[in-house]
């Protein structure tokens, strides 16, 4: 890796960390995340909240699971400074860029086996397919909401000091968040509340 590539990697990492910090700050303002006290290269300083991670047994309590769902509903209703594109569809953008930028000179950088695979891929009408998929996405994007993306018990704090069941629950670790469909978080949570292994 040369100096320019190293700088690019570091720059992208800092941009990603900055975006996450902005999101956490916005969420903390509405009580959906711990307060953010500072950001540094490689991490953040956040409020310490006396609490413990939820367990599968905790989430068997229907009142607690409902409180998690209410917190999630509040999160889903926010307007976050994120690209409103389904996060799991990022590969489409990458594929589109790849297909546009690839030329014969760049093909030589790949092994013969990889070149063969790439040529097979480009036998398909990729650009036409990508255009079609993007058209579909643009039509369904209005149904997208901010998605936590990783709502398992370890990312649900149960505060030691709280005023209500809803106040007891704090969602954390928004590093996987992006715009996606509401049902994804709900289905993921319902699955993980029964199957998560915390050992």
N, CA and C of each residue as an Amber inpcrd file, in Angstrom:
protein
   597
   0.8500000  -1.1890000   0.0000000   0.0000000   0.0000000   0.0000000
   0.8880000   1.2420000   0.0000000   0.6560000   2.1400000  -0.9720000
   1.4560000   3.3580000  -1.0040000   0.8410000   4.4290000  -0.0990000
   1.5200000   5.5770000  -0.0180000   1.1000000   6.6330000   0.9120000
  -0.2890000   7.1740000   0.5710000  -0.5690000   7.3040000  -0.7310000
  -1.8730000   7.8430000  -1.1520000  -2.9910000   6.8830000  -0.7600000
  -2.7720000   5.5800000  -0.9950000  -3.7860000   4.5820000  -0.6300000
  -4.0000000   4.5570000   0.8780000  -2.9010000   4.6550000   1.6250000
  -2.9890000   4.6520000   3.0890000  -3.7880000   5.8580000   3.5730000
  -3.5310000   7.0170000   2.9450000  -4.2680000   8.2290000   3.3130000
  -5.7530000   8.0590000   3.0060000  -6.0460000   7.4680000   1.8430000
  -7.4430000   7.2720000   1.4440000  -8.1730000   6.3720000   2.4380000
  -7.5240000   5.2800000   2.8400000  -8.1260000   4.3570000   3.8130000
  -8.3960000   5.0800000   5.1250000  -7.3960000   5.8520000   5.5820000
  -7.5430000   6.5760000   6.8450000  -8.6300000   7.6400000   6.7400000
  -8.6750000   8.3290000   5.5900000  -9.6760000   9.3790000   5.3730000
 -11.0840000   8.7870000   5.4000000 -11.2530000   7.6420000   4.7050000
 -12.5670000   6.9940000   4.6760000 -12.9650000   6.5140000   6.0650000
 -11.9840000   6.0090000   6.8210000 -12.2530000   5.5490000   8.1840000
 -12.7080000   6.7130000   9.0600000 -12.0090000   7.8490000   8.9420000
 -12.3710000   9.0300000   9.7290000 -13.7500000   9.5410000   9.3340000
 -14.0420000   9.5260000   8.0330000 -15.3590000   9.9540000   7.5650000
 -16.4510000   9.0770000   8.1580000 -16.1990000   7.7610000   8.1720000
 -17.1610000   6.8020000   8.7200000 -17.3590000   7.0560000  10.2120000
 -16.2530000   7.2630000  10.9340000 -16.3320000   7.5240000  12.3720000
 -17.0640000   8.8320000  12.6440000 -16.8160000   9.8380000  11.8070000
 -17.4860000  11.1320000  11.9770000 -18.9860000  10.9890000  11.7620000
 -19.3620000  10.2260000  10.7340000 -20.7860000  10.0110000  10.4490000
 -21.4550000   9.3020000  11.6180000 -20.7830000   8.2930000  12.1680000
 -21.3420000   7.5620000  13.3050000 -21.4920000   8.4790000  14.5120000
 -20.5030000   9.3500000  14.7230000 -20.5630000  10.2790000  15.8550000
 -21.7350000  11.2420000  15.7060000 -21.9720000  11.7100000  14.4870000
 -23.0890000  12.6290000  14.2310000 -24.4140000  11.9370000  14.5340000
 -24.5160000  10.6820000  14.1240000 -25.7450000   9.9180000  14.3660000
 -25.9600000   9.7050000  15.8610000 -24.8940000   9.3010000  16.5640000
 -25.0040000   9.0750000  18.0140000 -25.3820000  10.3730000  18.7200000
 -24.7990000  11.4890000  18.2880000 -25.1170000  12.7870000  18.8910000
 -26.5930000  13.1220000  18.6960000 -27.0890000  12.9060000  17.4920000
 -28.5060000  13.1980000  17.2160000 -29.4100000  12.2940000  18.0540000
 -29.0470000  11.0280000  18.1620000 -29.8530000  10.0890000  18.9430000
 -29.8120000  10.4220000  20.4340000 -28.6580000  10.8790000  20.9070000
 -28.5480000  11.2210000  22.3310000 -29.4220000  12.4300000  22.6660000
 -29.5860000  13.3230000  21.7030000 -30.4140000  14.5170000  21.9270000
 -31.8850000  14.1660000  22.1490000 -32.3060000  13.0350000  21.5870000
 -33.7090000  12.6230000  21.7580000 -33.8300000  11.4390000  22.7260000
 -32.7570000  11.1860000  23.4660000 -32.8010000  10.1510000  24.5000000
 -32.7340000   8.7270000  24.0000000 -32.2290000   8.5400000  22.7860000
 -32.1530000   7.1820000  22.2350000 -30.7370000   6.6080000  22.2510000
 -29.8040000   7.3490000  22.7940000 -28.4230000   6.8640000  22.8900000
 -27.7430000   7.5910000  24.0480000 -26.6780000   7.0120000  24.5820000
 -25.9270000   7.7190000  25.6350000 -25.3940000   9.0530000  25.1090000
 -25.1980000  10.0110000  26.0030000 -24.6600000  11.3110000  25.6000000
 -23.2540000  11.1390000  25.0370000 -22.9670000  11.9260000  24.0270000
 -21.6550000  11.8790000  23.3850000 -20.8050000  13.0180000  23.9330000
 -19.6520000  12.6680000  24.5190000 -18.7800000  13.6840000  25.1230000
 -17.5790000  14.0410000  24.2560000 -17.1920000  13.1360000  23.3840000
 -16.0320000  13.4440000  22.5510000 -15.7800000  12.3580000  21.5230000
 -15.0360000  12.7410000  20.4970000 -14.6880000  11.8170000  19.4150000
 -13.1910000  11.8990000  19.1810000 -12.5650000  10.7720000  18.9830000
 -11.1450000  10.7540000  18.6580000 -10.9080000   9.6820000  17.6090000
  -9.7420000   9.7020000  17.0100000  -9.4120000   8.7470000  15.9610000
  -9.4780000   7.3270000  16.5210000 -10.4820000   6.5940000  16.0900000
 -10.6130000   5.2130000  16.5410000 -11.6690000   4.9880000  17.6010000
 -12.3720000   6.0340000  18.0120000 -13.3910000   5.8000000  19.0340000
 -14.1340000   7.0420000  19.4740000 -14.9760000   6.8550000  20.4890000
 -15.7900000   7.9410000  21.0420000 -15.7860000   7.8360000  22.5600000
 -16.0570000   8.9540000  23.2060000 -16.2660000   8.9560000  24.6560000
 -17.7470000   9.2320000  24.8750000 -18.4190000   8.2680000  25.4800000
 -19.8570000   8.3930000  25.6910000 -20.1840000   8.3310000  27.1800000
 -21.3630000   8.7580000  27.4930000 -21.8760000   8.7360000  28.8610000
 -21.8630000   7.3060000  29.4210000 -21.4480000   7.1950000  30.6710000
 -21.5350000   5.8990000  31.3460000 -22.9150000   5.7840000  31.9810000
 -23.6030000   4.7300000  31.6560000 -24.9380000   4.4930000  32.2110000
 -24.8980000   3.1900000  33.0030000 -25.0940000   3.2520000  34.3240000
 -25.1330000   2.0060000  35.1020000 -26.2310000   1.0960000  34.5440000
 -25.8210000  -0.0130000  34.0110000 -26.7770000  -0.8760000  33.3110000
 -26.1440000  -2.2270000  33.0540000 -26.9080000  -3.0770000  32.4430000
 -26.3940000  -4.3730000  31.9910000 -27.0800000  -4.7170000  30.6790000
 -26.4250000  -5.5530000  29.9030000 -27.0310000  -5.9770000  28.6390000
 -28.2300000  -6.8780000  28.9240000 -29.2210000  -6.7570000  28.0870000
 -30.3830000  -7.6400000  28.2060000 -29.9600000  -9.0780000  27.9240000
 -30.6970000  -9.9950000  28.4710000 -30.4700000 -11.4120000  28.1910000
 -31.7050000 -11.9650000  27.4870000 -31.5520000 -13.1440000  26.9490000
 -32.6940000 -13.8080000  26.3190000 -33.8130000 -13.9820000  27.3440000
 -33.4290000 -14.3190000  28.5770000 -34.4340000 -14.4890000  29.6410000
 -35.1520000 -13.1720000  29.9340000 -34.3890000 -12.0670000  29.9650000
 -35.0150000 -10.7550000  30.1900000 -36.0760000 -10.4810000  29.1330000
 -35.7190000 -10.7570000  27.8980000 -36.5960000 -10.4060000  26.7830000
 -37.7770000 -11.3550000  26.6280000 -37.8030000 -12.4050000  27.4560000
 -38.9910000 -13.2550000  27.5140000 -40.1440000 -12.5030000  28.1770000
 -39.7930000 -11.4590000  28.9480000 -40.8310000 -10.6320000  29.5730000
 -41.4600000  -9.7640000  28.4840000 -42.7120000  -9.9830000  28.2280000
 -43.3790000  -9.3050000  27.1170000 -43.3460000  -7.7880000  27.2810000
 -43.4530000  -7.2990000  28.5390000 -43.4400000  -5.8500000  28.7660000
 -42.1090000  -5.2450000  28.3300000 -41.0300000  -5.9840000  28.5800000
 -39.6990000  -5.4900000  28.2190000 -39.5080000  -5.4990000  26.7010000
 -39.9560000  -6.5640000  26.0640000 -39.8540000  -6.6260000  24.6010000
 -40.6990000  -5.5360000  23.9460000 -41.8570000  -5.2600000  24.5210000
 -42.6960000  -4.1810000  23.9850000 -42.0140000  -2.8220000  24.1550000
 -41.3040000  -2.6550000  25.2680000 -40.5670000  -1.4040000  25.4930000
 -39.4640000  -1.2430000  24.4450000 -38.7990000  -2.3530000  24.1130000
 -37.7740000  -2.3200000  23.0590000 -38.4140000  -1.9130000  21.7340000
 -39.5760000  -2.4750000  21.4420000 -40.2670000  -2.1540000  20.1900000
 -40.6820000  -0.6830000  20.1340000 -41.0890000  -0.1390000  21.2690000
 -41.4700000   1.2810000  21.2880000 -40.2490000   2.1700000  21.0490000
 -39.1120000   1.7880000  21.6480000 -37.8710000   2.5410000  21.3970000
 -37.4880000   2.4400000  19.9210000 -37.6430000   1.2540000  19.3820000
 -37.3150000   1.0420000  17.9730000 -38.2320000   1.8730000  17.0720000
 -39.5020000   1.9490000  17.4370000 -40.4530000   2.7480000  16.6510000
 -40.0440000   4.2210000  16.6480000 -39.5820000   4.7140000  17.7900000
 -39.1010000   6.1040000  17.8510000 -37.8950000   6.2880000  16.9360000
 -36.9980000   5.3160000  16.9680000 -35.8120000   5.3830000  16.1070000
 -36.2160000   5.3710000  14.6340000 -37.1580000   4.5090000  14.2910000
 -37.6210000   4.4070000  12.9030000 -38.2730000   5.6950000  12.4100000
 -38.7730000   6.5070000  13.3240000 -39.4850000   7.7310000  12.9210000
 -38.5490000   8.9190000  12.6870000 -37.2610000   8.7470000  12.9910000
 -36.3170000   9.8590000  12.8670000 -35.8870000  10.0850000  11.4170000
 -35.3780000  11.2820000  11.1850000 -34.7710000  11.6130000   9.8950000
 -33.2760000  11.7750000  10.1510000 -32.5080000  10.7740000   9.7830000
 -31.0750000  10.7820000  10.0750000 -30.2670000  11.2060000   8.8510000
 -29.0950000  11.8030000   9.0900000 -28.2540000  12.2660000   7.9710000
 -27.5230000  11.1090000   7.2940000 -28.3090000  10.2120000   6.7060000
 -27.7570000   9.0540000   6.0110000 -28.3520000   8.9880000   4.6130000
 -27.6150000   8.3710000   3.7070000 -28.1340000   8.1950000   2.3560000
 -29.3590000   7.2930000   2.4070000 -30.4430000   7.7410000   1.7940000
 -31.6910000   6.9700000   1.8400000 -31.7060000   5.9290000   0.7210000
 -30.8010000   5.0010000   0.8600000 -30.6660000   3.8860000  -0.0720000
 -30.5720000   2.6410000   0.7800000 -31.2930000   1.5820000   0.4300000
 -31.2090000   0.3720000   1.2590000 -29.7640000  -0.0430000   1.4640000
 -29.3470000  -0.1330000   2.7230000 -27.9330000  -0.3710000   3.0040000
 -27.4500000  -1.6990000   2.4440000 -28.3350000  -2.6960000   2.3790000
 -27.9210000  -3.9860000   1.8370000 -27.7730000  -3.9490000   0.3230000
 -28.1430000  -2.8090000  -0.2880000 -28.0500000  -2.6990000  -1.7390000
 -26.8300000  -1.8990000  -2.1710000 -25.9240000  -1.6210000  -1.2380000
 -24.7200000  -0.8590000  -1.5790000 -23.9200000  -1.5280000  -2.6860000
 -24.0070000  -2.8580000  -2.7370000 -23.2190000  -3.5770000  -3.7440000
 -23.6390000  -3.1940000  -5.1560000 -24.8800000  -2.7390000  -5.3220000
 -25.3550000  -2.3460000  -6.6520000 -24.5730000  -1.1370000  -7.1480000
 -24.4040000  -0.1740000  -6.2470000 -23.6420000   1.0220000  -6.6010000
 -22.2070000   0.6380000  -6.9310000 -21.6210000  -0.2280000  -6.1030000
 -20.2400000  -0.6670000  -6.3340000 -20.1120000  -1.3910000  -7.6660000
 -21.0770000  -2.2430000  -7.9510000 -21.0500000  -3.0080000  -9.1970000
 -21.1730000  -2.0830000 -10.4030000 -22.0290000  -1.0850000 -10.2700000
 -22.2270000  -0.1310000 -11.3610000 -20.9360000   0.6370000 -11.6360000
 -20.2940000   1.0940000 -10.5740000 -19.0320000   1.8210000 -10.7280000
 -17.9630000   0.9120000 -11.3250000 -17.9260000  -0.3180000 -10.8360000
 -16.9350000  -1.2800000 -11.3120000 -17.1000000  -1.5360000 -12.8080000
 -18.3470000  -1.7120000 -13.2290000 -18.6000000  -2.0160000 -14.6400000
 -18.2730000  -0.8270000 -15.5390000 -18.4310000   0.3790000 -15.0090000
 -18.1460000   1.5750000 -15.8020000 -16.6440000   1.8540000 -15.8910000
 -15.9290000   1.5440000 -14.8130000 -14.5170000   1.9190000 -14.7430000
 -13.5700000   0.8570000 -15.2950000 -14.0240000  -0.3800000 -15.3430000
 -13.1330000  -1.4660000 -15.7500000 -12.7940000  -1.3650000 -17.2340000
 -11.5350000  -1.4650000 -17.5480000 -11.1270000  -1.5220000 -18.9500000
 -10.0560000  -2.5990000 -19.0970000  -9.5760000  -2.7710000 -20.3120000
  -8.6250000  -3.8510000 -20.5970000  -7.3510000  -3.7320000 -19.7640000
  -6.8800000  -2.4870000 -19.5680000  -5.6420000  -2.3050000 -18.8040000
  -5.8130000  -2.7930000 -17.3720000  -6.9650000  -2.4640000 -16.7730000
  -7.2020000  -2.8690000 -15.3860000  -7.4080000  -4.3740000 -15.2760000
  -7.9370000  -4.9820000 -16.3200000  -8.1510000  -6.4330000 -16.3020000
  -6.8370000  -7.1730000 -16.0850000  -5.7480000  -6.6020000 -16.5840000
  -4.4430000  -7.2580000 -16.4660000  -3.9800000  -7.3650000 -15.0150000
  -4.5710000  -6.5500000 -14.1370000  -4.1840000  -6.5820000 -12.7240000
  -4.7360000  -7.8160000 -12.0100000  -5.7220000  -8.4690000 -12.6280000
  -6.3550000  -9.6280000 -12.0080000  -5.7030000 -10.9210000 -12.4930000
  -5.8290000 -11.9550000 -11.6840000  -5.3080000 -13.2620000 -12.0910000
  -6.1270000 -13.7670000 -13.2750000  -5.5910000 -14.7450000 -13.9820000
  -6.2970000 -15.2970000 -15.1430000  -7.6460000 -15.8870000 -14.7390000
  -7.6700000 -16.5060000 -13.5680000  -8.9250000 -17.0980000 -13.0820000
  -9.9640000 -16.0090000 -12.8030000  -9.5070000 -14.9110000 -12.1630000
 -10.4160000 -13.8000000 -11.8830000 -10.8870000 -13.1300000 -13.1710000
  -9.9830000 -12.9930000 -14.1220000 -10.3540000 -12.3950000 -15.4110000
 -11.4600000 -13.2060000 -16.0810000 -11.3310000 -14.5220000 -15.9750000
 -12.3360000 -15.4040000 -16.5660000 -13.6990000 -15.1890000 -15.9000000
 -13.6910000 -15.0790000 -14.5720000 -14.9370000 -14.8420000 -13.8260000
 -15.5550000 -13.5010000 -14.2030000 -14.7090000 -12.4730000 -14.2800000
 -15.1960000 -11.1280000 -14.6180000 -15.8250000 -11.1200000 -16.0050000
 -15.1750000 -11.7910000 -16.9420000 -15.7140000 -11.8450000 -18.3100000
 -17.0560000 -12.5690000 -18.3460000 -17.1850000 -13.6030000 -17.5190000
 -18.4630000 -14.3260000 -17.4480000 -19.5640000 -13.4170000 -16.9020000
 -19.2050000 -12.6610000 -15.8620000 -20.1830000 -11.7430000 -15.2590000
 -20.6590000 -10.7260000 -16.2820000 -19.7140000 -10.2020000 -17.0700000
 -20.0680000  -9.1430000 -18.0100000 -20.6790000  -9.6500000 -19.3150000
 -20.8840000 -10.9580000 -19.3970000 -21.6640000 -11.4840000 -20.5150000
 -23.1370000 -11.1290000 -20.3420000 -23.5250000 -10.9290000 -19.0850000
 -24.9020000 -10.5330000 -18.8030000 -25.0590000  -9.0390000 -19.1010000
 -26.2910000  -8.6290000 -19.2770000 -26.5560000  -7.2110000 -19.5250000
 -26.6030000  -6.4930000 -18.1760000 -25.4200000  -6.3660000 -17.5800000
 -25.3420000  -5.8250000 -16.2230000 -25.9060000  -4.4180000 -16.1050000
 -25.5280000  -3.5610000 -17.0410000 -25.9710000  -2.1730000 -16.9500000
 -27.4930000  -2.0820000 -17.0090000 -28.0680000  -2.9000000 -17.8750000
 -29.5280000  -2.9260000 -18.0030000 -30.1670000  -3.4240000 -16.7010000
 -29.5690000  -4.4780000 -16.1350000 -30.0810000  -5.0320000 -14.8750000
 -29.9700000  -4.0070000 -13.7440000 -28.8120000  -3.3440000 -13.6620000
 -28.5920000  -2.3690000 -12.5970000 -29.5350000  -1.1790000 -12.7290000
 -29.7740000  -0.7570000 -13.9520000 -30.7150000   0.3460000 -14.1940000
 -32.1110000  -0.0440000 -13.7220000 -32.5010000  -1.2830000 -14.0230000
 -33.8190000  -1.7770000 -13.6200000 -33.9340000  -1.8370000 -12.0930000
 -32.8950000  -2.3790000 -11.4380000 -32.9170000  -2.4860000  -9.9720000
 -32.9840000  -1.1050000  -9.3340000 -32.1960000  -0.1660000  -9.8550000
 -32.2050000   1.1940000  -9.3080000 -33.5710000   1.8560000  -9.4690000
 -34.2450000   1.5550000 -10.5740000 -35.5830000   2.1110000 -10.8070000
 -36.5620000   1.5730000  -9.7640000 -36.4460000   0.2780000  -9.4720000
 -37.3110000  -0.3390000  -8.4530000 -37.0220000   0.2780000  -7.0830000
 -35.7290000   0.4210000  -6.7650000 -35.3410000   0.9780000  -5.4640000
 -35.9000000   2.3830000  -5.2920000 -35.8240000   3.1870000  -6.3540000
 -36.3100000   4.5650000  -6.2480000 -37.8120000   4.5980000  -5.9750000
 -38.5360000   3.5710000  -6.4300000 -39.9790000   3.5220000  -6.1960000
 -40.3210000   3.0600000  -4.7850000 -39.4630000   2.2270000  -4.2000000
 -39.7860000   1.6980000  -2.8720000 -39.0390000   2.4210000  -1.7540000
 -38.1650000   3.3620000  -2.1100000 -37.3660000   4.0460000  -1.0940000
 -38.2160000   4.8130000  -0.0910000 -39.4250000   5.2040000  -0.4830000
 -40.2780000   5.9530000   0.4450000 -40.6940000   5.0990000   1.6420000
 -40.5180000   3.7880000   1.5400000 -40.8680000   2.9050000   2.6500000
 -39.6820000   2.6370000   3.5770000 -38.5580000   3.2370000   3.2760000
 -37.3670000   2.9990000   4.0880000 -37.3910000   3.8460000   5.3540000
 -36.8410000   3.2820000   6.4150000 -36.7220000   3.9990000   7.6920000
 -35.2980000   3.7930000   8.2060000 -34.8600000   4.6210000   9.1600000
 -33.5600000   4.3360000   9.7730000 -33.6160000   2.9520000  10.4270000
 -32.6750000   2.1160000  10.0930000 -32.6500000   0.7490000  10.6180000
 -31.4490000   0.5870000  11.5440000 -31.6780000  -0.0030000  12.7100000
 -30.5730000  -0.2550000  13.6400000 -29.5940000  -1.2430000  13.0250000
 -30.1300000  -2.3130000  12.4700000 -29.3070000  -3.2640000  11.7310000
 -28.6600000  -4.3670000  12.5460000 -28.6810000  -4.2540000  13.8750000
 -27.9730000  -5.2590000  14.6870000 -28.6030000  -5.3500000  16.0800000
 -29.9210000  -5.4940000  16.1080000 -30.6500000  -5.4000000  17.3770000
 -30.7290000  -6.7530000  18.0880000 -29.5970000  -7.1570000  18.6530000
 -29.5710000  -8.3680000  19.4730000 -29.4560000  -7.9640000  20.9490000
 -29.6410000  -8.8990000  21.8840000 -29.6660000  -8.5400000  23.3100000
 -28.4550000  -7.7520000  23.8090000 -27.2580000  -8.0170000  23.2880000
 -26.0760000  -7.2850000  23.7620000 -26.1060000  -5.8090000  23.3780000
 -26.9700000  -5.4490000  22.4430000 -27.1010000  -4.0480000  22.0430000
 -28.3310000  -3.3870000  22.6620000 -28.8600000  -4.0370000  23.6820000
 -29.9850000  -3.4790000  24.4340000 -29.5560000  -3.3790000  25.8970000
 -29.4130000  -2.1570000  26.3830000 -29.0500000  -1.9640000  27.7860000
 -30.3030000  -1.8770000  28.6400000 -30.2200000  -2.4580000  29.8230000
 -31.2800000  -2.3160000  30.8200000 -30.6990000  -1.5000000  31.9680000
 -31.1640000  -0.2690000  32.1000000 -30.6200000   0.6400000  33.1150000
 -30.9400000   0.1500000  34.5230000 -30.0310000   0.4570000  35.4410000
 -30.2690000   0.1380000  36.8510000 -31.2140000   1.1560000  37.4880000
 -31.1230000   2.3960000  37.0250000 -31.9790000   3.4580000  37.5630000
 -32.9150000   3.9460000  36.4590000 -34.1870000   3.8170000  36.6820000
 -35.1440000   4.2060000  35.6430000 -36.4750000   4.5870000  36.2720000
 -37.2420000   5.3560000  35.5070000 -38.5330000   5.8430000  36.0030000
 -39.7110000   5.0470000  35.4600000 -39.5060000   4.4080000  34.3220000
 -40.5780000   3.6180000  33.7140000 -39.9460000   2.4790000  32.9300000
 -40.7610000   1.5550000  32.4810000 -40.2470000   0.4190000  31.7120000
 -39.5900000   0.9000000  30.4180000 -40.1690000   1.9460000  29.8030000
 -39.5790000   2.4850000  28.5780000 -38.2520000   3.1750000  28.8690000
 -38.1830000   3.8570000  30.0000000 -36.9490000   4.5420000  30.3830000
 -35.8440000   3.5400000  30.7100000 -36.2240000   2.3510000  31.1050000
 -35.2300000   1.3320000  31.4670000 -34.4220000   0.8630000  30.2580000
 -35.0320000   0.9050000  29.0860000 -34.4080000   0.3540000  27.8690000
 -33.6010000   1.4180000  27.1310000 -32.3800000   1.0670000  26.7640000
 -31.5350000   1.9470000  25.9500000 -30.8970000   1.1110000  24.8420000
 -31.1420000   1.4890000  23.6060000 -30.5160000   0.7990000  22.4770000
 -29.1330000   1.4080000  22.2470000 -28.1650000   0.5740000  21.9430000
 -26.8030000   1.0600000  21.7020000 -26.2320000   0.4250000  20.4340000
 -25.0250000   0.8420000  20.0980000 -24.2550000   0.3000000  18.9720000
 -24.9930000   0.4930000  17.6450000 -24.9640000   1.7320000  17.1890000
 -25.6390000   2.0820000  15.9350000 -24.6910000   2.0270000  14.7350000
 -23.5730000   1.3230000  14.8930000 -22.5700000   1.2990000  13.8240000
 -23.0760000   0.6470000  12.5380000 -24.0920000  -0.1980000  12.6480000
 -24.6250000  -0.8850000  11.4640000 -25.8530000  -0.1800000  10.8900000
 -26.1890000   0.9830000  11.4500000 -27.4570000   1.5890000  11.0350000
 -27.3740000   2.1780000   9.6320000 -28.5090000   2.2210000   9.0060000
 -28.6510000   2.7600000   7.6610000 -30.1240000   2.6750000   7.3150000
 -30.5050000   3.1810000   6.1820000 -31.9210000   3.1090000   5.8110000
 -32.2530000   1.7260000   5.2580000 -33.3050000   1.1420000   5.8030000
 -33.7690000  -0.1570000   5.3290000 -35.2430000  -0.2990000   5.6990000
 -35.7750000  -1.4960000   5.5850000 -37.2000000  -1.7000000   5.8210000
 -37.4740000  -1.9780000   7.2940000 -38.5560000  -1.3950000   7.7940000
 -38.9300000  -1.5080000   9.2050000 -38.9630000  -2.9670000   9.6700000
 -39.4810000  -3.8250000   8.8170000 -39.6410000  -5.2280000   9.1830000
 -38.3330000  -5.9450000   9.4520000 -37.2360000  -5.4420000   8.8680000
 -35.9410000  -6.1090000   9.0700000 -35.5470000  -6.0760000  10.5370000
 -35.6040000  -4.8860000  11.1560000 -35.2370000  -4.7630000  12.5710000
 -36.1590000  -5.5900000  13.4550000 -37.4430000  -5.5530000  13.1360000
 -38.4170000  -6.2790000  13.9590000 -38.1580000  -7.7830000  13.8770000
 -37.9900000  -8.2840000  12.6600000 -37.7480000  -9.7220000  12.4790000
 -36.4230000 -10.1430000  13.1150000 -35.4070000  -9.3050000  12.9510000
 -34.0850000  -9.6170000  13.5170000 -34.1690000  -9.6850000  15.0410000
 -34.8550000  -8.7120000  15.6310000 -35.0040000  -8.6980000  17.0890000
 -35.7790000  -9.9200000  17.5790000 -36.8900000 -10.2230000  16.9250000
 -37.7140000 -11.3550000  17.3600000 -36.9450000 -12.6720000  17.2680000
 -36.0960000 -12.7740000  16.2620000 -35.2810000 -13.9890000  16.1350000
 -34.2020000 -14.0260000  17.2140000 -33.5000000 -12.8950000  17.3880000
 -32.3790000 -12.8650000  18.3210000 -32.8150000 -12.9540000  19.7830000
 -34.0060000 -12.4940000  20.0840000 -34.4540000 -12.5480000  21.4860000
 -34.6740000 -13.9850000  21.9440000 -34.7480000 -14.9000000  20.9800000
 -34.9340000 -16.3100000  21.3330000 -33.6690000 -17.1390000  21.1230000
 -32.8000000 -16.6980000  20.2230000 -31.6870000 -17.5720000  19.8150000
 -30.3070000 -17.0350000  20.1670000 -30.2270000 -15.8040000  20.6890000
 -28.9160000 -15.1910000  20.9310000 -28.1330000 -15.9660000  21.9860000
 -26.8790000 -16.2510000  21.6620000 -25.9940000 -16.9440000  22.5990000
 -24.9990000 -15.9350000  23.1490000 -25.1070000 -15.6040000  24.4270000
 -24.2630000 -14.5600000  25.0110000 -22.9700000 -15.0990000  25.6020000
 -22.7300000 -16.3750000  25.4790000 -21.4890000 -16.9440000  26.0260000
 -20.3230000 -16.7040000  25.0800000
